[in-house]
Amino acid sequence: MVRTIVLAVTLLSFLAVPVIANEAAPTFRLGMIGLDTSHVIAFTKLINDPAKGYHCKVVAGYPGGSPDIPSSANRVGKYTEQLRDEFGLEIVDSIEELCEKVDGILLESVDGRPHLEQVKPVLAAKKPVFIDKPMAGNLADVIEIFRLAKESGVPCWSSSSLRYGPSIAGMVSDPKIGEVRGCDVFSPCSIEPHHPDLYWYGVHGVEILFTIMGPGCESVQRLQTDGYEFVVGKWKDGRIGTYRGLKSGKKDYGAMVFGTKGIARSGGYEGYGHLVDEIVTFFKTSEVPIPAAETIEIFAFMTAADVSKAKGGKPVTLASVIEKAEKKNARR
């Protein structure tokens, strides 16, 4: 009889304790700056899909927009309405107001030029931030953004979605290729006159190149025609990597990879999903997946390519363009 009473009391005590082990994780609220790119729709669909189990949700946005870039001015209104009406985003009037409502920021403005000024209130509010391509409109701004982020203690990074496609990322550790000794990359390369030539779309192909080759490029040479861009990079260990920008003919993404054991063709574009996985992980952990130095090197590569073009295809070191950008920042 006593044992029965004890068991009954124990059961009642258990039922009285709230069970929290199976409670859903709190939702990480995200805000978007710049609603003028198709990425804002694609990313929101993925992040806000309950089936993904991300426990993240895009909840608010600041439209932004650039009147002197048609692909921005002509789309910002449509995408803003779609995000508000279809996905229920709250549309706010300032970046400061946006930061008050969210836990992290996706800086999506298609125009890289305003990114530095747009990210400053984000860093002041101590919100972790992912900056979509191009990270900025010039190399000095890229370096300054990373400096301010480090000074503020705020996690910050940028990447193309092409970095995370398994058929591209997998080339680095493919046993049939062995150690990567060289790489020839190609991608579409439309040019926008307010940005360095490769920043606008060539950045996707250049990111593939650095994903497979890794950092360590010392100098570049560039050749340009009406239909193509061609940039040769020399790495400090003697390896050579090239980027071919496709402005005419068939356009696609990919690479030929040359290794110690074999030569193989990578796959191409595999959607935004793998990048979004990395973005969500970043917001949950505050761990930056790509070192700032590597992203700076990517933009130095593209900047040096412009300088090489201006010099008739002569070699230009990445160190020289980084030094010039740092001097510009010192005069701010």
VEXKE-171914 format. One record per residue (C-alpha): x, y negated, z. Coordinates in steps of 0.5 Angstrom, whole numbers, padded with zeros to 4 digits, always signed. Layout:
N
XYZ ...
This chain:
332
+0000+0000+0000 +0006-0005+0002 +0009-0003-0005 +0003-0005-0009 +0002-0011-0005 +0009-0013-0007 +0009-0011-0014 +0002-0016-0015 +0006-0022-0012 +0012-0021-0016 +0007-0020-0022 +0004-0027-0020 +0010-0030-0019 +0013-0028-0026 +0006-0031-0029 +0007-0037-0026 +0014-0039-0029 +0014-0042-0036 +0017-0038-0041 +0022-0043-0045 +0026-0038-0048 +0022-0038-0055 +0020-0045-0055 +0022-0048-0061 +0028-0052-0061 +0027-0060-0061 +0026-0063-0068 +0032-0067-0071 +0029-0074-0074 +0032-0076-0080 +0032-0083-0084 +0034-0084-0091 +0037-0091-0093 +0036-0092-0101 +0030-0089-0104 +0032-0090-0111 +0035-0083-0113 +0031-0076-0114 +0036-0073-0108 +0031-0077-0103 +0025-0072-0106 +0029-0066-0107 +0032-0067-0100 +0026-0068-0096 +0022-0062-0100 +0028-0058-0097 +0029-0061-0090 +0022-0061-0089 +0020-0054-0091 +0018-0051-0085 +0020-0044-0088 +0027-0046-0087 +0027-0047-0080 +0032-0052-0080 +0028-0056-0074 +0030-0062-0078 +0025-0067-0081 +0026-0073-0085 +0021-0078-0082 +0022-0085-0084 +0026-0089-0090 +0028-0096-0092 +0027-0097-0099 +0033-0101-0101 +0034-0101-0109 +0039-0105-0114 +0036-0110-0119 +0042-0110-0123 +0042-0102-0124 +0036-0100-0128 +0036-0093-0126 +0035-0096-0119 +0030-0101-0120 +0026-0097-0124 +0025-0091-0119 +0025-0094-0112 +0018-0096-0112 +0016-0089-0115 +0020-0085-0110 +0018-0090-0104 +0010-0088-0105 +0012-0081-0106 +0015-0080-0100 +0010-0084-0096 +0004-0081-0099 +0006-0074-0100 +0011-0073-0094 +0008-0078-0089 +0015-0082-0088 +0014-0088-0085 +0017-0094-0089 +0021-0099-0085 +0023-0106-0087 +0030-0106-0084 +0036-0101-0083 +0036-0103-0076 +0029-0101-0075 +0030-0095-0078 +0036-0093-0074 +0031-0094-0068 +0026-0089-0070 +0031-0083-0072 +0037-0079-0069 +0041-0079-0076 +0042-0082-0083 +0042-0080-0090 +0045-0086-0094 +0042-0084-0101 +0042-0091-0105 +0044-0089-0112 +0049-0095-0112 +0055-0094-0108 +0057-0102-0108 +0052-0103-0102 +0054-0097-0098 +0059-0101-0093 +0054-0106-0091 +0049-0101-0091 +0053-0096-0086 +0055-0102-0081 +0048-0102-0077 +0048-0094-0077 +0055-0094-0074 +0053-0100-0069 +0047-0095-0067 +0051-0089-0066 +0048-0085-0071 +0051-0079-0075 +0051-0081-0082 +0052-0077-0089 +0053-0081-0095 +0051-0079-0102 +0055-0080-0108 +0058-0084-0110 +0061-0086-0103 +0062-0093-0104 +0063-0097-0110 +0071-0098-0110 +0077-0094-0106 +0077-0100-0101 +0070-0099-0099 +0071-0092-0098 +0077-0092-0093 +0074-0098-0089 +0068-0094-0088 +0072-0088-0085 +0076-0093-0081 +0069-0096-0078 +0066-0089-0077 +0073-0087-0073 +0073-0093-0069 +0066-0093-0067 +0066-0085-0066 +0061-0084-0071 +0061-0077-0075 +0061-0079-0082 +0062-0075-0089 +0060-0075-0096 +0060-0069-0101 +0057-0067-0108 +0053-0061-0108 +0057-0058-0113 +0062-0057-0107 +0058-0052-0104 +0055-0047-0110 +0058-0040-0108 +0060-0039-0115 +0065-0045-0114 +0067-0045-0107 +0068-0037-0108 +0073-0038-0113 +0078-0040-0107 +0078-0033-0104 +0077-0029-0110 +0081-0023-0109 +0081-0022-0117 +0084-0029-0118 +0089-0029-0112 +0092-0035-0110 +0090-0041-0114 +0095-0044-0119 +0091-0049-0123 +0084-0051-0125 +0081-0054-0131 +0074-0057-0129 +0069-0060-0133 +0062-0064-0132 +0057-0069-0135 +0060-0076-0134 +0056-0081-0136 +0058-0088-0134 +0055-0094-0130 +0059-0101-0131 +0058-0103-0124 +0063-0097-0122 +0069-0094-0123 +0068-0090-0129 +0068-0083-0126 +0065-0085-0119 +0058-0085-0122 +0057-0078-0125 +0064-0075-0126 +0065-0075-0118 +0061-0068-0119 +0067-0065-0123 +0072-0068-0119 +0069-0065-0113 +0070-0058-0116 +0077-0060-0118 +0079-0061-0111 +0074-0056-0108 +0078-0051-0112 +0085-0054-0112 +0085-0057-0105 +0088-0064-0103 +0095-0066-0105 +0095-0069-0112 +0100-0074-0113 +0099-0077-0119 +0094-0077-0125 +0094-0079-0133 +0088-0081-0137 +0086-0080-0144 +0079-0083-0146 +0075-0083-0153 +0068-0084-0154 +0065-0077-0153 +0070-0075-0147 +0074-0076-0141 +0081-0072-0140 +0085-0073-0133 +0091-0069-0131 +0093-0069-0124 +0099-0067-0122 +0100-0064-0115 +0106-0064-0110 +0107-0057-0110 +0108-0057-0118 +0101-0054-0120 +0097-0058-0125 +0089-0059-0125 +0085-0062-0130 +0078-0066-0131 +0074-0066-0137 +0068-0071-0137 +0063-0069-0142 +0059-0075-0145 +0057-0072-0152 +0055-0065-0154 +0053-0059-0149 +0054-0062-0142 +0055-0057-0136 +0059-0056-0130 +0064-0051-0129 +0072-0049-0128 +0077-0044-0131 +0081-0042-0125 +0088-0040-0126 +0091-0035-0120 +0097-0031-0119 +0093-0024-0120 +0088-0027-0125 +0084-0032-0129 +0076-0033-0128 +0071-0038-0130 +0067-0040-0124 +0059-0041-0124 +0056-0048-0125 +0051-0052-0122 +0047-0048-0116 +0042-0053-0114 +0042-0058-0107 +0040-0052-0102 +0047-0050-0100 +0049-0058-0099 +0043-0059-0095 +0045-0053-0091 +0051-0056-0089 +0048-0063-0088 +0043-0060-0083 +0049-0056-0079 +0053-0063-0079 +0047-0066-0076 +0046-0061-0071 +0053-0060-0069 +0056-0067-0071 +0062-0063-0074 +0064-0066-0080 +0066-0061-0085 +0070-0065-0090 +0076-0069-0087 +0076-0076-0089 +0083-0076-0092 +0081-0071-0097 +0075-0075-0099 +0079-0081-0100 +0084-0077-0104 +0078-0075-0109 +0076-0083-0110 +0084-0085-0110 +0084-0079-0116 +0078-0083-0120 +0081-0090-0118 +0088-0088-0121 +0085-0085-0127 +0082-0092-0128 +0089-0095-0127 +0092-0090-0132 +0087-0092-0137 +0088-0099-0137 +0096-0097-0138 +0095-0093-0144 +0095-0087-0140 +0101-0088-0136 +0102-0084-0130 +0099-0087-0124 +0100-0085-0117 +0095-0084-0112 +0099-0087-0106 +0100-0093-0110 +0092-0094-0111 +0091-0093-0103 +0096-0098-0101 +0093-0103-0106 +0086-0101-0103 +0089-0102-0096 +0092-0109-0097 +0085-0111-0099 +0082-0108-0093 +0087-0112-0089 +0085-0119-0092 +0078-0118-0090 
